[in-house]
Amino acid sequence: MKHAAELFATVSQRVKPPVCLALGPPWAVATVVKALHLPAAEVTCVQFDLHQAARVRDCLAEVGAEAEVVCAPDLWDQPQRFNTVIFPAAAAADRELKLDVLEQGYHLLLPGGLFLTLSEYEKDSHFGKWQKRAFGKAAATPSSKVGVAFWSHKTDDVTRRRRHELAFHAKIGDGPAVNVVTRPGTFSYGRFDSGSRAMLEVAEIKEGDRVLDLGCGNGAVGCLAGQRVGPTGAVTFVDSSLRALALAELNAKANGTPNPTFVAATRLEGLPAGGYDVVLANPPYYARSEITALFIEGTRELLGPGGRYYLVTKMPTAVMPMIFETYADCSVIENRGYSVVLAGAESADREPQESP
């Protein structure tokens, strides 16, 4: 959001502290906080992801502003103490996440409080309708090149909360199905990712294995891997998103995943050297290369003797140099239009376990 501060200036006079910045791109959040001209104790920035929260802190320092920055699985984990909630709604954010932020933001407001959306779309025909549905009324600034601002006041206090979530069933080969609950803002919302399926169909996971689901998202991969390791095995779920990790914990419990562990981390901190027999990684295919690098660098030290590292990608030429730098050697198995890279142990040709 390049023009968040300019757009905010058109409605800044409506804001009353204390203020909550609900998600939003880190730089946009920081510039709005600076424009508020409020003490740090009067401004709280909430993010779902530890990495994003750290970026918000960095951006705040860069612009010379201060605020409390917290990370949580849900907005409504915060106390209902705010007179204003501001949502810097980037165009890239998906529809369901925008709805979730809007409706969760309602529960952060004190009666009479203001919900303010900063939309970077020059013409936005959606937010006005969404806010009217949640708050009863909504107003907007005129359309402009910097975007549109929408605002609504909380005139009642409905305590019933609407949870935005979808569930799906998934299985690999002839194995039993798992039921997976997903929520907006987490990887593979409402469906089992095809790349994850391609990876699990070729991954060698044995009874008693200690599995690391790296960047676990909703935990579907770890739950399916857990079926193969049996009661003597274990699955560790790692993600920088607290919302994702909360889902992984929910799904692991529901599906009886053996000996689960849940680790919130932006890198590989807190994970034991040599502690795993299998590492499963499904990084974002089209994200910046440094994000993919986080799924590779340092993983070799996590593998025990004979350990296997699997990474699924649609961009093998971009990933292979990183793999070679860490592991010196690897093999690639093509499956379902994806490349599954195997490193850390001697590769062998394996036939995929076909699943529906």
N, C-alpha and C positions, 0 to 999 in steps of 0.2 A: 504494500500500500504506500505509494509514493507521496500521496497528498493527505495523509491522515490528519496532520496538524492543521492544514488549511481548512479541511472539512469540519474539524472539531471547532474551529474558531467561529463558524457560523451559528453554533448552538451552545457555546461555552457558558453563556450567561444563564442557562437553565440548570447548570450543575450545582448540587449542594453536597457537601461532604457529610459523612465519609463516602469514599468512592471505591468501587471495585472495577478493575479492568479485567473483563472476562475473555480469556484466550487472546487471539490476535497475533499477527506477526511481531516478533520482538522489537524491530526498529519502529514500527507504527505505535506499539505500546509505549515505548520510551519517549517518543516525541509528544504523545498525548499527555503523559505524566508530566513532562516538562512544562507543557502549556497550561496545566492545571494550577501551577504556582501554589501548591498546598504542602504542608509539612508531611514528611514520610509516614507519620502515624495515621494520617487521614486517607492514605491511598494503599490499596492492596491489589496486586497483580496475580491472577490465578492462571496456572497452566496445568495441563495434564501430563506433560513430558518433562523429565529432569533436564534433558538437553535444551529444550526450549526455555525452561526457567532460567538456566544458566546464561543463555543468550540474552534474555531480558535483562538480567543483572549487568552483563557486559555493556549492553546498549544504554542502559540507564547511566552507567559510569561515563560512557563516551559523551553523552549529551549533558552531563552534569546535573542529573536529577536523582531523587531518592524515593523509594517506595518499598513496602514489604512485598516480597515475592514468595509465593507459596506454590507447592505442587500437590495435587490431589486427584483422585480418580473421578470426582464429580464436583461441579461448582457448588452444589447445595451441601457439600461437606463443611463449607464455611458458615459462620453464624449469620443469622438474619439481622444484620446491623447496619445495612447500607442505605443511604438516601439516594444514591445514584449508582447504576451499573452501566458501564460503557462496553459495548462489543464492537471492536474494530474488525468488521467482517470482510476478510479478503475474498476476492473473486474465486480463488483456488479452493476455498473451503467447500466441502460437499453440502448438499442441501440438508441431509438428515442431521449433520453436525450443527448447522446453523439453527435448525429447529430445536435441537436439544439444548444449545446454549441459551436461546431465547426463553425456553420454558423453564430451564433450571435457574436462569437469572431472576425470574419472577420470585423465586423462593428466597433469594438473598435480600430482597428489598423490604424495607419497613413500609407500612401502609402510607400511601401518598408518595412513595419513592418513584424515581424516574428511571426508565430503561431507555437507553440511547444507543441506537445502532448507527455505525458509520460504514456505509456501503460504498465501495469504490466504483461501482457501476454508475455510469453517467445517467442511465435510466434503469431503475430497479422497480419492477412491477410486483415483486414478491413480498418483501419485508413488511410493507404496509399492511397487507392482508394477514400475514402471520402474526404481527403484533396486535392487530385488532382482534384476532381470534383469542389470543392469550390475555390481553388486557382490557378488551372491550372497545377501546378507541386507539387511534394512532394518527399522528400528524407527521408532516415531512417538509423539508426544505425544497425549494425548486431544483429541478435537475440542473446539473452543472458539470463542467469538465473534471472537477475534483471528486464528484460523486454525489450521493444523496444521504442526508441524515434523517433518521426516523426516531420519533420519541413517543413514549406512552407512560401514563402514570398508573400506579397500582392503587386501585380504588377499593379493593376488597382484600381478603387474605385467605384464599382457598388453600387448605393444607394438603389436599390430595395431590400426589405427585405423579406425573406421567413419565414412565420409563420408556425411552426409545431404545428398543433392542429387537433383534431378529435372531432366530435359532436355525441351525441346519444339522442334518445328519451326514456323517462321512465315514467311509471305511476303505481299507486297502486290501485288494484281493478278496480272499474268502474270510478275512478276519471280521470280527464283530464291529458293528457301527458304534460311533460315539455321537453324543448329542452335544452341540457346541452353541453356547449363547454368545452373541456379538453385540457391540454397541458402537454408535458413530464415533469417528475419530480414531478407530483402531484398524489395524491391517485386516483386510479381507472381511469387510462388514457384510453379513448376511449370506455368505457362501464359502465353500472350501476352495482355497486358492489352487489353481491348476499346477503352478510350479511346485507347491508343497506336495501335491499328489505325485508329481513326476519324481521328486526327490525320494519320497518314502517308498516308492515302488522299486527303487534300485538300491536303497540303503541296506547294508547288512547290520541288523540289530539282533543280538542274541540274548537268550535268557541270562539274567544276572548282570547285563550291561548297565553301566552308569551313563545316562544320556544327558547331554546339555542341549536344550532347545534355545538357541541363541537368537534374540530378537523374537520372542515367542508370540507376540501379538495376543490373540485370544486363547492360545494354548492348544489349538487343534493338533499341531504336529507332535507336541509332547504327549498329549493324551493318546494318540494313535501309536506312538513309539512305546508308550508305557504298556500297551497290550502285549508287546513282544518280550519285554524284559522280565516279566513275571514278578512274584513277590520278593525275590532276592535282588532284583534290580532297583534302579532309582532314576527319577527324572528331575532335572533342575531347569526351571523356567527363568529366563533372564530377559528383561526389557527395560528401556529407559522411560517408557510410558507407564505411569501408575494406573491409568485406566486399563491398559492392556493387562498389566500384572494382576489386577483385581479380577479380571475376567478369567485369566489363566487359573487362578486359585479356585474360582467358582467352578470352572469346568473340570479341573483335575479332581476336585472332591466329588462332583456329580458322577464322574466316569470311573472312579476307583483307581486313579493313577497311583502306582506303588511308590511309597517313600518320596513324595514330592517336596521340593524346596523352591522358594521363590525369592529372587534377587533383583532389586531395583538398582540398575547401574547404567551409566552412560558409556562406559568402556567395558573392561573385564575385571574391574576392581572387585575384590571380595571372593574371587573364584580360586579354588585350590589348584596348585600346579600338579599335573599328573592325576587329576581327580576324575577324569572321564574316559570312557571307552569309545564314545561316539559323540561328535559335535555336529548338529544339524543347523544350517544357516540358509536363510532365504532373504537376502538383502533387497531393498527396493531397486528394481532394474534400471530405472532412469533417474535415480537420485545422483547427487554430486559424488564424485569418486571417493571423497574422504569418508562418506557414510559406508560405502562398500568396504573400504579399507578397515573400518572398525569391526567388521564381521570376519576379518581375516587375520590382522596383525595380533600377535600374542596368543593365538589359539593353539599353536603347536605345543607350547609349554603346558597347556591344559590337558593334553592327551597322555594317557598312560601307555605302557608297552603294548604295541599292536593296535593302538587307537586309530579310529577312522574319522576323517573330517569330510563332510559333504556340504557343498554349496551349490544351489540351483540358480541359474541365470539365463537370460536371453541375450546377454552381451558377453560371450566368452572371450572375445579378443581384448576387451577392456579389463576383464577380471584375471586372465591368465598370468600377466606379468606380476600382479600382486601375490598370486598363489605361489609362483616360482620363487619370489623373493623370500617368502616365509617358509616354504616346504621344500624348495629345490626341485621337486618332481611332483607330477600329478597325472591323472588320466581323466578322460571325459567320456561320459555315457550320454548319448542322445536319447531322449524319451519325451514323447508328447509335445514335440516342438521346443523343448528346453534342453539346455546343457547342464548335466549334473557333474560337477567336478569332484573327484575323489582324491584326497591327499592324506599324508600321514602314515600310510601303510601301503604295502604292495597291492597294486590294483589287479583286479581279475575281471574278466568279462562276466557280466551277470545279466540274466534275462529279467526284464521287468515283470513284476507281479501284477498282471492286468486287473484293474478294478473298474467298476462302472463309473 
